[in-house]
Amino acid sequence: MIELSKNILTKVSFDKQLFQKELEKSIKWINKSEDLHSFREWCMIEFGHLYPSVLKKVFNKR
């Protein structure tokens, strides 16, 4: 599921609102805290320069 989420986020990264929506859905799918931690790190590396405020907002809800 994590690989699917990464693929989707990469494809929708051109649109901030769509990216946020898909990121929120992805986080709901991920159950294990260690998986969520590694997913968060990947997101920060890949999209931290594009959407730092979105990443902070979505991951802080969790």
Backbone as CSV, one residue per row, in Angstrom:
resi,resn,N_x,N_y,N_z,CA_x,CA_y,CA_z,C_x,C_y,C_z
1,MET,0.819,-1.196,0.000,0.000,0.000,0.000,0.865,1.264,0.000
2,ILE,2.006,1.183,0.668,2.878,2.354,0.721,3.424,2.686,-0.660
3,GLU,3.800,1.667,-1.401,4.329,1.918,-2.754,3.263,2.534,-3.658
4,LEU,2.038,2.083,-3.519,0.936,2.657,-4.286,0.742,4.123,-3.911
5,SER,0.792,4.407,-2.623,0.646,5.791,-2.153,1.757,6.676,-2.695
6,LYS,2.979,6.173,-2.695,4.110,6.944,-3.227,3.908,7.235,-4.711
7,ASN,3.451,6.243,-5.434,3.205,6.395,-6.864,2.132,7.459,-7.122
8,ILE,1.057,7.397,-6.375,-0.042,8.356,-6.537,0.421,9.767,-6.204
9,LEU,1.123,9.924,-5.090,1.586,11.257,-4.690,2.538,11.852,-5.722
10,THR,3.374,11.026,-6.289,4.291,11.506,-7.328,3.514,12.015,-8.540
11,LYS,2.456,11.308,-8.889,1.670,11.683,-10.062,0.812,12.927,-9.847
12,VAL,0.385,13.188,-8.611,-0.496,14.339,-8.355,0.254,15.529,-7.756
13,SER,1.562,15.451,-7.700,2.340,16.506,-7.050,2.304,17.842,-7.791
14,PHE,1.723,17.879,-8.960,1.614,19.129,-9.713,0.536,20.053,-9.143
15,ASP,-0.377,19.520,-8.335,-1.507,20.291,-7.806,-1.526,20.195,-6.283
16,LYS,-1.417,21.317,-5.610,-1.309,21.343,-4.152,-2.523,20.742,-3.459
17,GLN,-3.721,21.109,-3.884,-4.936,20.611,-3.230,-5.110,19.113,-3.441
18,LEU,-4.868,18.659,-4.641,-4.969,17.236,-4.943,-3.911,16.451,-4.173
19,PHE,-2.727,17.005,-4.085,-1.651,16.370,-3.333,-2.055,16.206,-1.871
20,GLN,-2.594,17.245,-1.280,-3.004,17.183,0.124,-4.099,16.141,0.332
21,LYS,-5.067,16.117,-0.555,-6.168,15.156,-0.460,-5.638,13.721,-0.519
22,GLU,-4.756,13.455,-1.452,-4.215,12.098,-1.608,-3.288,11.736,-0.447
23,LEU,-2.561,12.706,0.071,-1.699,12.454,1.219,-2.534,12.073,2.437
24,GLU,-3.620,12.768,2.655,-4.506,12.448,3.776,-5.082,11.037,3.639
25,LYS,-5.466,10.660,2.433,-5.984,9.306,2.208,-4.892,8.265,2.457
26,SER,-3.703,8.561,1.994,-2.593,7.619,2.165,-2.307,7.360,3.635
27,ILE,-2.327,8.402,4.430,-2.052,8.260,5.855,-3.114,7.404,6.539
28,LYS,-4.345,7.513,6.098,-5.412,6.684,6.668,-5.195,5.207,6.361
29,TRP,-4.604,4.909,5.211,-4.374,3.524,4.809,-3.240,2.876,5.594
30,ILE,-2.280,3.677,6.018,-1.092,3.135,6.672,-1.386,2.925,8.151
31,ASN,-1.256,1.683,8.605,-1.623,1.330,9.971,-0.454,1.359,10.951
32,LYS,0.652,0.781,10.595,1.765,0.627,11.526,2.534,1.933,11.692
33,SER,2.914,2.229,12.917,3.612,3.483,13.186,4.984,3.525,12.526
34,GLU,5.684,2.380,12.434,6.993,2.383,11.781,6.846,2.612,10.280
35,ASP,5.778,2.105,9.686,5.521,2.367,8.271,5.203,3.846,8.052
36,LEU,4.435,4.409,8.950,4.084,5.814,8.843,5.322,6.687,8.979
37,HIS,6.212,6.310,9.868,7.443,7.075,10.062,8.298,7.074,8.790
38,SER,8.482,5.913,8.196,9.290,5.835,6.973,8.589,6.539,5.809
39,PHE,7.267,6.456,5.763,6.503,7.157,4.726,6.644,8.673,4.882
40,ARG,6.594,9.144,6.119,6.754,10.576,6.397,8.138,11.045,5.951
41,GLU,9.168,10.275,6.278,10.523,10.632,5.867,10.627,10.708,4.345
42,TRP,10.037,9.747,3.660,10.073,9.745,2.197,9.377,10.994,1.650
43,CYS,8.223,11.321,2.211,7.480,12.507,1.767,8.288,13.776,1.961
44,MET,8.957,13.884,3.097,9.763,15.075,3.371,10.905,15.211,2.370
45,ILE,11.525,14.104,2.036,12.632,14.127,1.071,12.125,14.480,-0.324
46,GLU,11.037,13.841,-0.736,10.528,14.016,-2.099,9.775,15.330,-2.316
47,PHE,8.997,15.758,-1.324,8.096,16.893,-1.537,8.279,18.038,-0.554
48,GLY,9.261,17.927,0.329,9.495,18.959,1.328,9.778,20.321,0.737
49,HIS,10.397,20.339,-0.425,10.703,21.614,-1.088,9.477,22.201,-1.797
50,LEU,8.525,21.362,-2.156,7.321,21.829,-2.853,6.214,22.262,-1.891
51,TYR,5.914,21.398,-0.930,4.755,21.606,-0.065,5.082,21.410,1.412
52,PRO,6.025,22.164,1.952,6.364,21.953,3.372,5.189,22.213,4.310
53,SER,4.376,23.204,4.008,3.242,23.520,4.886,2.175,22.424,4.842
54,VAL,1.942,21.851,3.678,0.964,20.761,3.543,1.439,19.536,4.322
55,LEU,2.704,19.188,4.164,3.243,18.026,4.868,3.155,18.214,6.377
56,LYS,3.535,19.378,6.839,3.491,19.652,8.275,2.058,19.568,8.795
57,LYS,1.135,20.180,8.067,-0.276,20.196,8.470,-0.854,18.782,8.537
58,VAL,-0.653,18.009,7.506,-1.254,16.672,7.410,-0.627,15.714,8.421
59,PHE,0.694,15.715,8.547,1.339,14.780,9.461,1.143,15.173,10.921
60,ASN,0.909,16.440,11.208,0.664,16.855,12.590,-0.740,16.491,13.056
61,LYS,-1.658,16.256,12.127,-3.011,15.811,12.484,-2.953,14.417,13.085
62,ARG,-2.019,13.653,12.666,-1.905,12.235,13.020,-1.458,12.076,14.422
